[in-house]
């Protein structure tokens, strides 16, 4: 699972392939964005459920890559400190 600052990618500026490569992702693998919201309480209440759902998706469809764009209203470490039930890509 990749955690990125939401302003990192300008979708009107980059192709899907260019955006994936700029994040160090495989452009051929489907990418699933988990979007828990921009407020701390949304992050704490929604992201754990989203991660659990994505884990189930990966069990059935293992080639999926997950990303979590982080809103500018949140600190990156707030997301990274949450328990991560997903194995990290190597």
Backbone torsions as a table, in degrees:
resi	resn	phi	psi	omega
1	UNK	NA	128.8	178.2
2	UNK	-103.2	134.2	175.9
3	UNK	-108.2	122.9	-177.0
4	UNK	-129.9	154.4	172.6
5	UNK	-72.3	131.9	-172.3
6	UNK	-60.6	-26.3	-179.8
7	UNK	-83.5	2.1	-178.2
8	UNK	-64.9	-37.0	-173.9
9	UNK	-114.0	127.6	173.6
10	UNK	-105.6	103.4	-173.8
11	UNK	-66.2	-21.9	177.2
12	UNK	-81.3	-13.5	-177.8
13	UNK	-97.1	-28.3	-173.5
14	UNK	-122.2	148.5	171.2
15	UNK	-74.6	168.3	177.3
16	UNK	-57.6	-43.4	-179.9
17	UNK	-63.4	-45.3	179.3
18	UNK	-63.8	-41.9	179.3
19	UNK	-62.9	-45.6	179.7
20	UNK	-61.0	-46.5	-179.7
21	UNK	-63.3	-37.9	-179.5
22	UNK	-65.4	-22.3	177.4
23	UNK	-96.4	0.6	-178.9
24	UNK	75.4	26.4	-178.8
25	UNK	-105.2	158.2	175.8
26	UNK	-75.2	115.6	-177.3
27	UNK	-66.2	-18.8	-179.3
28	UNK	-85.9	-18.3	179.8
29	UNK	-85.6	140.8	175.3
30	UNK	-62.5	139.1	-178.1
31	UNK	-112.4	129.5	179.1
32	UNK	-113.1	121.9	177.5
33	UNK	-93.8	129.1	174.0
34	UNK	-98.4	120.4	-173.6
35	UNK	-119.9	82.9	-174.3
36	UNK	-75.9	-14.0	-179.5
37	UNK	120.5	-178.0	-173.4
38	UNK	-112.1	1.1	179.5
39	UNK	-112.1	150.1	-177.0
40	UNK	-55.8	-44.2	-177.7
41	UNK	-65.4	-33.5	175.8
42	UNK	-66.7	-44.0	179.6
43	UNK	-58.4	-49.3	-177.6
44	UNK	-67.4	-34.9	-176.2
45	UNK	-89.4	-33.1	-174.5
46	UNK	-95.5	-38.4	-173.7
47	UNK	-61.9	-42.2	178.7
48	UNK	-57.6	-39.8	178.0
49	UNK	-67.9	-39.4	178.9
50	UNK	-64.5	-41.3	178.6
51	UNK	-64.5	-40.4	178.2
52	UNK	-64.9	-40.9	178.0
53	UNK	-65.4	-41.5	179.4
54	UNK	-65.6	-34.9	176.7
55	UNK	-60.9	-40.8	178.0
56	UNK	-66.7	-38.9	176.5
57	UNK	-60.8	-46.2	-178.9
58	UNK	-63.9	-31.9	178.1
59	UNK	-64.9	-36.5	-178.8
60	UNK	-90.2	-31.4	-176.7
61	UNK	-132.4	76.6	-168.2
62	UNK	-64.7	-17.0	-177.4
63	UNK	-79.5	-1.1	-178.7
64	UNK	-73.6	139.9	175.6
65	UNK	-113.4	135.7	179.8
66	UNK	-105.8	142.8	172.8
67	UNK	-131.2	151.1	175.9
68	UNK	-124.5	99.0	174.1
69	UNK	-71.3	130.7	-177.1
70	UNK	-101.4	125.1	179.7
71	UNK	-63.4	151.8	179.5
72	UNK	-63.8	-15.6	179.1
73	UNK	-80.4	-6.5	-179.0
74	UNK	-118.8	148.7	174.6
75	UNK	-82.8	140.9	179.8
76	UNK	-55.0	-39.7	-176.9
77	UNK	-68.3	-20.1	175.7
78	UNK	-64.0	-38.6	178.2
79	UNK	-75.6	-44.5	-175.8
80	UNK	-67.9	-22.5	178.6
81	UNK	-80.0	-18.5	-179.8
82	UNK	-66.6	145.8	177.3
83	UNK	-58.0	134.1	-178.0
84	UNK	-113.0	108.2	-179.6
85	UNK	-79.5	-1.1	-174.9
86	UNK	-98.0	141.6	173.0
87	UNK	-70.4	142.7	178.7
88	UNK	-81.8	144.0	178.2
89	UNK	-66.2	145.8	179.7
90	UNK	-97.8	NA	NA
